[in-house]
Amino acid sequence: MQNKRPVLQDIATHLGITKMTVSRYLRDPQTVAPATREKIAAAIEQFGYIPNVASRIMSSAKSYAIGVLVPSLTNQVFADVIKGIESVTELSGYQTMLAHFGYSPEIEEQRIRSLLSYNVDALILSENIHSKQSLKMLQVANIPIIEMMDLQHSKSVAQAVGFDNRLAAQQMVEAMIERGRKNIVYFAARMDQRTLQKMEGYENAMRRHNLQPYKLITQQPSSFSLGAQQLHQILAQRPDTDGILCTNDDLAIGAIFECQRQGIAIPQQIAIAGFHGHNVGQAMTPQLASVITPRFEIGKIAAQEIVDRLNGIPAAQEIIDTGFKIHIGESM
């Protein structure tokens, strides 16, 4: 038979003190005498006691939890962002409640509803376009909310932390053009909002220089193998391609690997650039040209802004531009 989960009263009875004293210790150990504090801590460890956070939420209307909603938990971009968020929340007494929605607005709506049902004190979101019902819930929630990774934000959200995806892609393409590339192609995948913004930046740069844009578009998720497939496809469709901008580093690295297999010289025959500046691209040969984005810093700033607002400090800026860096590397 399974042992009964210990409750607050078990700790109090074991120590011969009141339940209120144990409860006060759990809220703030400094309010309990040092000797009693040590005894309670030892008993909690002995019993394996797990505090009932739900009851604390009901009594105080505060959860000390911040909901974080990202499209993917495995994507390195958002893994870095989450690290930045937790570098702040762990020192500020807040827990993060992580959820992902697989780039689906419908699932995002479900996740927002779920996080709000747990009475989170604030929300950090990774998108700025939401379903009508999501926007309504965000407005009714009346809690601090911030959106990351872009400079735009939705009407129900007060702040945005990120960078200009369009401008970043445009500057990378212009760097290719300055190096004599004329037949530059854009490799896209997933077709989420930021991929579309990068595509606009690519098109802006091409048209500014009277060059013809050409895009390979798929709804498939990014991967090294997809980048290799897209390289095969573009060489069959446009053998004169001399430059490729990829929506992320995964596609760019896959394209470079395939060029190496086929004996295509990088960057002499084809210049290839990615987006986000992941470590693998910076460690490979040739070193990948990429837009270096401050993912950890974005998460850190977003979390600090949220914690400040929870502590009554008003937002100083509606939009916080973290910027980006064009890294030429060796593949361009």
Secondary structure, DSSP 8 states (H G I E B T S, - for coil): -------HHHHHHHHTS-HHHHHHHHH-GGGS-HHHHHHHHHHHHHHT----HHHHHHHHS---EEEEEES-SSSHHHHHHHHHHHHHHHHHT-EEEEEE-TT-HHHHHHHHHHHHHTT-SEEEES-S---HHHHHHHHHH-S-EEEESSS---TT-SEEEE--HHHHHHHHHHHHHHTT--SEEEE--TT-HHHHHHHHHHHHHHHHTT----EE--SS---HHHHHHHHHHHHHH-TT--EEEESSHHHHHHHHHHHHHHT--TTTT-EEEEEE--HHHHHSSS--EEEE--HHHHHHHHHHHHHHHHTT---S-SEEE---EEE--S--
